[in-house]
């Protein structure tokens, strides 16, 4: 089964067509929006970082603050992919994979801005009065592709068991076993119980937990990584040079390292980039759609910020730690072991900090991905199906802690790719309303619109009934 999944990922799901679709969509949307995310980057930051502590202006039922929305989305993206996934990308694809991850992130900022904007623009209220949205809503409402929307939801539910569940749980059990010798089944039981306690509270409890966890765990990890990089400061210039040169030449054989080509490094870099920041997957917009915001594009700015922080900041820090450690081409070390050893060798107790970080990152990712899948399943089958899914989801948290890691990562890549395809196609098809919403916001970003403002004139053509 592992061989079959690897073949599918290499030749079909994450082959050349996917690279073209993923990067091509980002380029196309960047051109259509005239690169506004980069040209007006100061405006993006002014509507994100400067508003973090802004209080919620309305008390509308079912809404969360824009910061809670981005924390929920970041909880899903800032996970084991930022630590274990980066180590795997470098050990398998070479340092050059990080360069392609940067390219994916730059274009991903545009893609995430666009899909988040659409998610808010086409959102609606469910039976409980909560705002719900995401690719399934703009695919069905704007394009009329209801079957495609259902397909996206099915892929999202399947992806939740891989990228948002077993991969994270596996990383937690592996790191705690390596550093603290805690049996994987014990970790599985405890983690499953904690996840169940949070997800039963819905988006309000999930976003509240994420709002606390994300800043805390990100700050803790960055401080630890900064200390490691200070210790290895003399090696940083060579590491950066290696990332750039190997991106175009591939990595030659070093010790037990098999060597890579430019195309392989690009495939690994893009796959890991999408895994970490989820730009183009359509997952994060499901959380952003619940935000209390006056304009879709204002929340879209949070989407762009999300990718910037997740990949340009967090992943780069991890990559430099791994490369400067020199452990990335050692035989017999998996992603967990490389990350732990890279920190442990530089600072006393560094491995313990990483283990705790991985546990917190993974826990946050699991609860956020549960919400994504819940909304997708709710779209397909209604509220009753969610109750059964919740039970299966918690069970698979335990399963993820005790299964073989290789097949889990391959399954995660497979479902990620399948989930992205319908969303990317929809983004291209809906580029016109994206442009209209973008122009409407950036022409006067300081104006706060009334919460009941209708954007129908920007979303629908005059002949649409």
Beta strands, then each sheet from edge to edge (+ up, - down):
strand 1: 124-125
strand 2: 131-132
sheet 1: 1+ 2-
end
